[in-house]
Amino acid sequence: MTARFSATPYLFLAPALALIGIFVIYPILAVVYFSFTEWDIVRPPVWVGIQNYQQLVADPTFWKALTNSIVYLLVTPTIIALSVGLAIIVNRKLRGVSIFRALYFVPAVSGSIAIGIAWRWLFDRNGFINSVLISIGALKTPIQWLSEPSLVLPIAMLLTIWAGIGYYSVIFVAGLQNIPEELYDAAQIDGCNSLQKHWHVSLPGLRPQIVFVSVISSLAALKVFDEIYVLTNRTGGILDSGVTVVFYLWKEAFVLEHAGYAAAIAMVLLVLTLAFSIVNVRFLERGQERV
Amino acid sequence: MKIDRFPALGFAAMLAISACTGTASPSPAATSPSPAAASSATSPSPAASPSATPLAADPAEAVIKNIEPNAQITFWTYYLSPTFDSYIKETIARFEATYPGVNVTWQDHQGTFQQDLNAAFAAKKAPDVINLSVGEGWVSDYASKGLLLALDDKVPQDVQSIYFPGLWKEQLVGGKNFQFPWYQSIATELVNKRIYEQGAGLSVATFPKTFDELPTVCKTILDKTSTLCDIRLSVNDLLAQMTYEEGVKILSADGKKFAFDSPEAVNWLNRYVGMVKQGTVDKDILIANEDRTGLLLFSAGQAAFWQTAPNLVREVKKNNATLYGDLAVVPAPVGKSGVDGKGSMGISVKADTTFPNASIALAQFFTNPRSMVAFAKIVSIYPSSPKAYDDPFFSSTPAAVEDSARPLAKDIVSKYQDIVPTLPIGATKADVNNIVLKAVQSALFNNVDPQKALTDAVAQANALIK
């Protein structure tokens, strides 16, 4: 018996496939091509072979950007720890907790640029942080926080953590509400105190959410751009102190007009994040099997 | 951070789509008052008053001949809408009446101007007539890529001669001019007398005339008022800044190699290194990408002085009327080059326009004395031709502080020159500036010896030359 060909499913798929082809596949292929060219966007690209990749290997700024992006991954464990803690707090039946939940979710619904500008004001020479520190006598003269190369990246990471906790906590709250109350009762009968109950019941119960959040937040950390762009006022910080891979890519493409070189950076980022995604997804699948 | 299942794919798509279709991306706005501050891409103040009675068409303004019949041309300006909509539209209407049959479509682009223009050139949809910053070097950037029309052979000599010679000869590429000089600005220092005079005990009348005097003044201001000086490096064009301020020779005598590690260049850098070490200067502002960063701080009353263009005084007035009452405007220090500055804005024509004569006519029309005087009457900008200054407006006594430079404008603008040499082939201004910026930052903030920083930068810049 031979299977009859039916065009119907393909017709249903066609619109989506066309959109994916135009907006995903074609751009990726185009970037692959551009990464082998010298291209200033304005004039036609010129084929240069692997020159961009050779330059990338010898480019100290690229390695600094890559290092900064990897350091930025420290955001992930921090944000998970704080979000789980916050979720446990707001999951309790306390008076006014719904107002508290709404408040900590505000950064999640605020624009990253607006948040970045607000943080820049906070850390400004005459900003809130310096004013408080001076008023309590901790400082005599204001610190120019964002002009200190060693502080740019930590401040950006702090911003990311602050802005992300609310969103990720909601995921953990949902996870906590799915854990059967009987497990806590059993733990209490076994002699667990409050902290031990969370350690032995809440955390194992939240494993799928923790793996999920670690995947999405670490991928987001690898492609961080907005925070650096706004906090450093588009400079990347003194001596490239806050430059991440995506920021460097943007600068090369749209400031220095080295779009071909930027495409090579994009290819490296693509490989990195794909590898990272595969490892994370495998980890996620294994975690789900166990739960 | 937002959630994205396939961030790398998404980003790769973004890069390609942005590049292919010209999606505007965030980018540094070129608003810095570059060397000697007069050469700024700063647009006229948005607080200016609207245009007065429209001028009537005058056939004498039709100085370009052989206009293509029924020409349809597009014109892009930089940061002029909506404040100057009336002026631009009235001037276009007068142009169309002067050159019947020509139709102009006008667009104003702002923060993404260069990205929009790059995308338009890539898509072969660039405007015929383009308002480009001379101060930021945009004219030579595009001209060196073969995208602009050389004007010397296309514009009659008697038309060329209406402009100040120094302005007509700016941004030359291969010895050819690619822009009609448009509105000009003057480097001024806005001084907050509350801090400068009442706080620090200094006198506005003796404001530094040279850059060498700035460190001492800043030390006094810090000691007496605990206020940092707001001084900004021209981070988008450091070569020009060291040329104007210290008379540094950027290139070797034969023009084939970079040579900005001379004793003059080291002196220039040492001045700022000294101020950073003394803690007298705001580090954020020193390397800020935008002129407006410092202007906002000054407007908030947190700086003793700020170098900018007089037209931006109106922004101070709008943001802080109290400070406006305590404001003084004095000439900015002049560098060792002895040259006050270079031009501010120009109008260019794209190389492959279908209507070269109509496009040249429009560019010339906007920059002719009559149009320029009308523009100068609604905002503190200055014309590019000597004849414009014959208007009694320029000899009248200014009432507002932002207009106080008006009587001196002709003398100052007439001396403007572009003294930064054309860079050797292969070394773009953006690339060399990026190298110099890193060198300057390493000397300012990383204790690298200024001589070593600049010598290393010269070696890197020379490696770019093809």
Interface residues (C-beta under 8 A of the other chain):
Chain A: F23 V24 Y26 P27 I28 A30 V31 F34 W39 D40 I41 V42 R43 S112 D124 R125 N126 T141 Q144 L146 S147 P149 T160 A163 G164 I216 S217 L219 A220 A221 L222 K223 V224 Y229 N233 R234 T235 I238 L239 D240 V246 L249 W250 A253 F254 V255 L256 E257 A259 A262 A263 A266 M267 L269 L270 V271 L272 T273 L274 S277
Chain B: M1 K2 I3 D4 R5 F6 P7 A8 L9 F11 A12 A13 M14 L15 A16 I17 S18 A19 C20 S25 P26 S27 P28 Q115 N118 A119 F121 A122 Y142 K145 L147 S226 L228 V235 G279 D282 K283 D284 I287 A288 N289 E290 T293 A300 Q302 T428 A430 D431 N434 K438 Q441 S442 F445 N446
